[in-house]
């Protein structure tokens, strides 16, 4: 058999050589083949000059007795040879013939027909983008052309043998599938078509692990899908496979192992139950979220977040978000993180575990409130001797404040939501350590707040005694236990205010006005403040001495004393005192008559002003001298014709006297020289009554008026003085 095939090949080779020679001889006329099928060869040629028809003969080279003749008019320049044997080499001769039947030119070519038309046995789809075709082999075919047509679009592919697969198709689409065999000569006609529908497209999975023991699978709807099958199995082959059929587009597998890699496979199926493409996805369950998270503030401003280790957790990320929106995080392979914190904030804390699969689900979100901020700028002011007012600005995180004062008699507390507190009834002269604590329901009190020292005002002094040191000086004594205090004593009255100051326990009020009433109190003053005043003690100064005192001698033994009013005095005691004796009177008035005065005597004058309460002021004035004694034994004698002599007995030879005669006809005066006890008046009218007074001559003013006045009648004897007759004393004198 092999030798027969070899002979045929040798023959074909010789034939082709002969044809080349013929073609060369007829270069002016040629024929070309533009298509070949299993039983047809399509030819064309150029118009040849003079030809009226063309004749084409096809002779099978390797088949005896099989040839085909065809004639064509001169109008037709192409033709088709049909009813040929598939997969057969033909020697084709074309001749140009004139109208007389003479061959003008000829040419020969060799052409093989295409293999026989294949028959499709099967056409089916296992993938959404392909259809597989099975057929019986066709003799002589070197390859096959597969075609899938959907309406106006088609896809072709060339394969060498059965089965062959068309790819690049649309899912869930019905196609008309044909096949053509191919050899070196050409392609056969298309086979009868077979209808085949591509399977459904695979659902594109979106896979996540919402918790450490579950995997959530979701996908978009698949065209023409009636339902879906999803299966899940550990990638290491352990355990059983889980499979779910659903018409939904999502499902969740639960009760899985944490931190484990799973393989998920899903496909859609049609209404006929034909499965489509499957989609495979590997998903690890991420580790479980950390639990039993502990948060502590190991020191103010530092948060420590810790947790137990998590199986399959390679590292952890802690997120801390404050209530003002600021967020920080910590990435660590350990099981604790440190964070800076501020007072008065609430922090929201979450911890995630990570491995190669990704992040764990969100676990518990914890919140931690730091202690409220401390009122660091508070002011503590002493507003009264026993009261401290504390004020401050609001601080972040505080819902209430506690003001605490430590010292003195113990602890004083004040709780309020306001930013001010008044601490009252505090012991005096005490030092307090004052702290304002902030408080919140979530965290309690901030115990790290700073304190300030405040001292209360000194204690009020207690006046123990008041004593008189001088006429206008009063010493005040008190008792007090204050430290570093200065004391101020104030005397308050209608006359005004008087002060004295001391750091000891006494001071002296000076220049107090006489005859005044005062209320005396004392206060203590220190850098901390001023005490309340002590209880007041009444003070009365001694009455004022009268500024003016006048002594008037009324008679020889009686003197009238008068004086101006002394401030504060109710009664007065006046005294005239000499070696010869004392004269005194006690009166409510501002004058007094003193009897038993000795004439011609020097007296000391004193007055006591006495207040209603018995305070006494002793007042001393200039000394007083009583007038010289009036002479006694005054007599009148006739002296010559018209003269009168007045005679008396002098009380003291050193005293000068003055004589006054008062009558209706005239007044007469005479003053003798010192040492004489008579005085002569010449040329005195007679026939008149005269009042005669002899009184000592004073150096202070007019004559004394209280010496005895005697009345004498002087008669006339002719034109001369007659008798001098004594008539007695004057009425005024008798009255006195």
C-alpha positions, 0 to 999 in steps of 0.5 A: 500500500505504501508503494502505491501511494509512492507511485501516485506521488511520483506521477503527480510530480511529473504531471505538475512538471508537464503543466509548468511547461504548458503554462509557459507556452501559453503565457497569454492566457491563464486561469485562477481559482478563487474558491474550493469546496468539497465538490466544487471548484470556482474559476475565473480567467481573463477575456482572450482576444478572438475567443467566442467560448471557453471550455474547461475540463477537470480530470481526476488525477488519481481516479480513473475514468472520472472527468468533467467538461463545461463550456462557457460563452465569451461573455462569461469569464468565470465558472464553477465545476461541480459534482466533483469528488471530495478530497481529490486532485484534479487536472484542470484544462481551460481552452479559449475557442473561436467561433470556428471551433479552433483552440486559440489558447489553453492553460492547465492547473492542478487543484484539489477539492476540499474534504467531505462535509463533516457531521456534528455528533454533539455540541454542548457547553460546559463553560459559560464562554465556550461550546464543545463540538464532537464529530467524526473525522473526515478523510483528507482533512488537515483541520476543521473550522468551527463556527458559532452564530448568534444572530448577526454575530459569529465566532470561528475557531480552527481545530485539528481534530475532534473535539473542538471548543469555541471560546469567547462566547456569551453566557446563557446564549443559544448558538447555531454551531457548524463545522467545515473540514479543511485541507490544502485545497480549501474548506468544505461546505458548512455542516448541518447546524446544531443548536447549543446554549452556553451555560450560565455565567459564574456568580462573582462572589464578594466574601467577608468574615463578619465574625470569627466563626462565620463567612458571609458570601454575596453576589450580583444576580446572574442572567437567566439564573434560576438558583445558586449553589454555594459550597464551603470547605476547609482548604486543608481538606479537614472537616465536612463540606457545607453546601447551600442552594438558594434563590437569594444572592447572599448567605452566611455560613456559621459555626466555622473555625476562627482563623481558618482558610476556607474555599468557597465555590459557587455556581448558578443553575438554569431553570433546567437545572443545568449548572453554570460556571463556578467561581472559587474564592479562598477566605480566612475567618480573621481572628475573633475580636479581643475580649476582656479588654482592660482600661486603666489610668496608671497615672494621670494623663496615661491610659493603659489598654490591655487584653488577652491574646487572641488565637490566630491573631498576629498583631493588634490595632487599638483605636482610641477616639475622644469625644471631641472627635480626635482619634489615635491608634496603636499598632502592636504585636503585644497585648497592651498599648499606652496612650496619652490622655487629657482630663475631662474627656471620654474615650471610646476604645476598640481593639482589633486583631489582625492576621494575613486574612485581615481584620477581626470583626468589631468587638466591644467598644468600651468607653473610659472617662478620665477624671474631670480637670482641676480648677487650677485658677481658683481665687479664695478671698476673705470677704468677712472676718470668718467667711472665705469666698472661693470662685473658679472658672468651669472645667471640662468634665466636671458635673459638680465641685467640692470645696474643702478647707482643712485646718483650724477646727477640722475640715469644712466642705461645700458641694455645689454645681456652681463655680463658687462656694462660700465657706462661713463660720470659720474660726478666726486667726486660723490657716486653711488649706483650701482645695477645689475638687471636680467631680463627675458621675463616671469617674468620681473626684479628681484627687490631684487638684492643687491647693492654696493656703488662706488665713482667716482674719484675726480674732476680735480683741477683748477690752479688759480695762480702761484707765486714766493716765493723764488729763486727756490720755486714756490707756486701753488694755485688751486680751487676744491670741492673734499672731502678727496682728496690729490692734487699732483702738477707736473712741467714737463720740459726738466730738469725733473719732480718736485712735491709737495703734499697737502690736501689743495688748495696750495703747493710749488714747491721747488728746481726748476732749474733756466732758465727752462721752465715747464708745471704745472698741478695738479691732485686730488687723493682719495681712489676712484681713480685719477682725470684727470689732470688740464689744464696746466699752463706754468711756466718759472724760472728766468735765471741762474746767470753765474757761472764765471765772469772775470774782466780785466782792459784794460786801466786805465779807461776801464775794460773788463768783461766777464762771462759764459752763464747763462741758460735761459738768453737772455741779460745781464746788468753788473754794477760796482758801487762805491761811485765815480760813476757807470759803466754799460752796457747792452748786448746780448753777454757774455762780456762787456767793461766798461769805466769811471773806476776810478783807485785805486777804490773798486767797487761792481760787479753785473749782471742781467740775463734777459730772453726772457720774461723779467724774471730777475735774479740779480747776485752778485759777489765778489767786484772789485778793479781797479788798482792803478793810473799810475804815471804821469810826467815820465822823464829820466835823466843822472846820472853819466857816465853810470847811468840813473834816472827815475823820476815820480809823484806818485798818492799815496805815499803809492803805490810802483812802478816798472820801466821797461826799454826795449832796444835792448841791454838789459832790465832793472828794478828797484823798489824803496823803498816805498814812493820814486818817482824815481829809478836809473839804473846804468851801462846802455848801451848808444847808444840805444833807450829805452821804459820806463814804470813806473807802480804801483806794484800789489799784484795779479800778473804781472805789469800793461801793460796799464801805458803810455810807453815813448821812450827815446834815450840815446846817448854816449859821448865816452864810457859814457852816453851822452844826454838823448833825449825824443822821445815821446810815443810808438805806442801801447800806442798812438793806445790805 
